[in-house]
Amino acid sequence: MKYDFLVETYETERVKVVSVWSEFRDEDLHVRPCKDDPRGRSVHEQMVHQCVSEDLWFRTMLGIDVGAPPLPKPETHLEFIRRYAEDSGKRLAALKGKSEPWWEEETVFFDVRRSRAWVMTRRLTHTAHHRGQQMAMLRMLGRDLHSNYGPTADTGGLMQNHAPTIYAYSSLDSLLEREARGGAKAALPGPGEKPVTERPE
């Protein structure tokens, strides 16, 4: 099916979301990019937005309702991970059962009509946009970063310097199990001896 790539991308993107969330701690939830500026979402508000926004898009634009409240109780970082992992897993299962004509049918996207394939593409980029914001916030907090797409400064630096990709956990199941026990992420080697930017000072 020619739209399998969208399903496969969602399958990996949902893991990337919870992988970034696993890098935060409960004491980080109140943190904003600029602490006295409410225009920048806090870590907590970012997690709420991901859960509520994705639930809304899937229900109203794609017709996929997982039949669960989008937000966890209590709203701790671990419960956000569990809630989103469960709900996105159900959405993934529903997407895997959709036919090619379903993807090509038009649906309402705010005030216009677009194909479901188009809407799904926008959903994926929307999620990636917010995940990037959260990764920047982790840097503001002085945290190390595991891979989310490829190497980071903490996994060895730049790709062209042959830095490895090191994910925090080998699988979603491993992430859920280990985070429930306090976390046990893969070790990071650090940046190495070469600059971690293409424009070193």
C-alpha positions in Angstrom: 0.0 0.0 0.0 1.5 3.3 -1.1 0.7 5.0 2.2 2.5 2.5 4.4 5.3 5.1 4.8 3.0 7.3 6.8 2.0 4.5 9.1 5.7 3.5 9.5 6.6 7.1 10.2 3.9 7.5 12.9 5.1 4.2 14.4 8.6 5.6 14.9 7.5 9.2 15.7 5.4 8.1 18.7 8.5 6.4 20.2 10.5 9.6 19.6 7.9 11.6 21.6 8.1 9.4 24.7 11.9 9.1 24.4 12.2 12.9 24.7 9.7 12.9 27.6 11.8 10.3 29.4 14.7 12.8 29.5 12.6 15.1 31.7 12.0 14.8 35.4 8.9 15.8 37.4 10.6 18.8 38.8 11.0 20.1 35.2 7.3 20.2 34.4 6.9 23.9 35.4 9.9 25.1 33.4 9.4 27.5 30.5 11.9 28.7 27.9 11.9 32.1 29.7 10.5 31.6 33.2 8.5 34.9 33.4 7.0 34.7 29.9 3.8 32.7 29.6 3.9 32.7 25.8 6.4 29.9 25.8 4.8 26.6 26.9 6.1 24.9 30.0 7.2 21.3 29.8 3.9 20.3 31.4 2.0 22.4 28.8 3.9 20.8 26.0 2.9 17.3 27.2 -0.7 18.4 27.6 -0.7 19.9 24.1 0.7 16.8 22.5 -1.9 14.6 24.1 -4.9 16.9 23.6 -4.0 18.0 20.1 -3.3 14.6 18.7 -6.5 13.2 20.2 -8.4 16.1 18.6 -6.8 15.7 15.2 -7.3 11.9 15.1 -11.0 12.1 16.3 -12.2 15.0 14.2 -10.0 14.9 11.1 -9.1 11.2 10.7 -12.2 9.6 12.5 -10.0 7.5 14.9 -11.2 7.6 18.5 -9.3 5.5 21.0 -12.1 5.9 23.5 -9.9 7.2 26.4 -9.4 10.5 28.0 -6.3 12.1 26.4 -4.7 13.2 29.7 -3.4 11.0 32.5 -4.2 11.2 36.2 -2.0 12.2 37.9 -0.2 14.5 35.4 3.3 13.3 36.1 6.0 12.8 33.5 5.8 9.0 33.8 2.0 9.0 33.5 2.1 11.2 30.4 4.5 8.7 28.9 2.2 5.8 29.7 -1.0 7.6 28.5 0.5 8.7 25.2 2.2 5.3 24.6 -1.1 3.5 25.1 -3.3 5.9 23.1 -0.8 6.3 20.2 -0.5 2.5 20.1 -4.3 2.2 19.5 -4.1 4.9 16.8 -1.3 3.0 15.1 -3.3 -0.2 15.1 -6.2 1.7 13.5 -4.0 3.2 10.9 -2.6 -0.2 9.9 -6.1 -1.3 9.0 -6.9 1.6 6.6 -7.1 1.1 2.9 -5.5 3.2 0.1 -8.9 4.9 -0.8 -9.4 5.9 2.9 -6.1 7.8 2.8 -7.1 9.6 -0.4 -10.6 10.7 0.8 -10.9 14.3 1.8 -11.7 15.4 5.3 -12.1 18.7 7.1 -8.8 20.3 8.1 -9.9 23.4 10.2 -11.6 25.6 7.5 -10.5 23.7 4.4 -10.7 20.2 3.0 -7.6 18.0 2.5 -6.9 14.3 1.9 -6.3 12.2 5.0 -2.7 11.5 3.8 -2.2 15.3 3.7 -3.6 15.7 7.2 -1.4 12.9 8.5 1.7 14.5 7.0 0.8 17.7 8.8 0.2 15.9 12.0 3.7 14.3 11.9 5.4 17.6 11.2 3.4 19.3 14.0 4.6 16.7 16.5 8.2 17.0 15.3 8.0 20.8 15.7 7.0 20.5 19.3 9.5 17.8 20.0 12.3 20.0 18.8 11.1 22.7 21.2 11.3 20.3 24.0 14.8 19.1 23.1 15.9 22.8 23.1 14.4 23.0 26.6 16.4 20.0 27.7 19.6 21.8 26.6 18.4 24.9 28.6 18.2 22.6 31.6 21.8 21.5 31.0 20.8 17.9 30.2 22.5 15.3 28.0 20.6 14.2 25.0 20.4 10.8 23.5 19.7 10.3 19.8 16.3 11.2 18.5 17.1 11.0 14.8 20.8 10.6 14.6 24.0 11.6 16.6 23.9 14.4 19.2 26.7 16.2 20.9 26.4 13.7 23.7 26.6 10.6 21.5 29.9 11.7 19.9 29.2 14.8 17.9 28.6 15.3 14.2 27.6 12.5 11.8 30.5 13.5 9.4 32.8 12.6 12.3 31.3 9.2 12.5 29.5 9.8 15.8 27.1 6.9 16.6 23.4 7.0 17.1 22.6 6.0 20.6 18.9 5.8 21.7 18.1 6.1 25.4 16.3 2.7 25.2 16.3 -0.1 22.7 12.5 -0.3 22.5 9.2 1.3 23.7 8.7 -1.7 26.0 12.1 -1.2 27.5 11.5 2.5 28.0 8.2 1.9 29.8 9.6 -0.8 32.0 12.8 1.0 33.0 11.3 4.5 33.4 8.8 2.9 35.9 11.8 1.8 37.9 13.4 5.2 37.9 15.2 5.1 34.5 18.2 3.3 33.2 19.2 4.9 29.9 22.0 3.8 27.6 25.4 5.3 28.6 26.6 8.3 26.5 30.2 8.8 25.5 30.1 12.6 25.3 31.2 14.9 22.5 34.7 13.6 21.9 37.6 15.8 20.8 36.2 17.4 17.6 33.8 20.4 17.5 30.1 19.5 17.7 29.2 22.3 15.3 30.0 23.0 11.7 30.9 26.6 12.7 33.2 26.4 15.7 34.4 29.6 17.1 
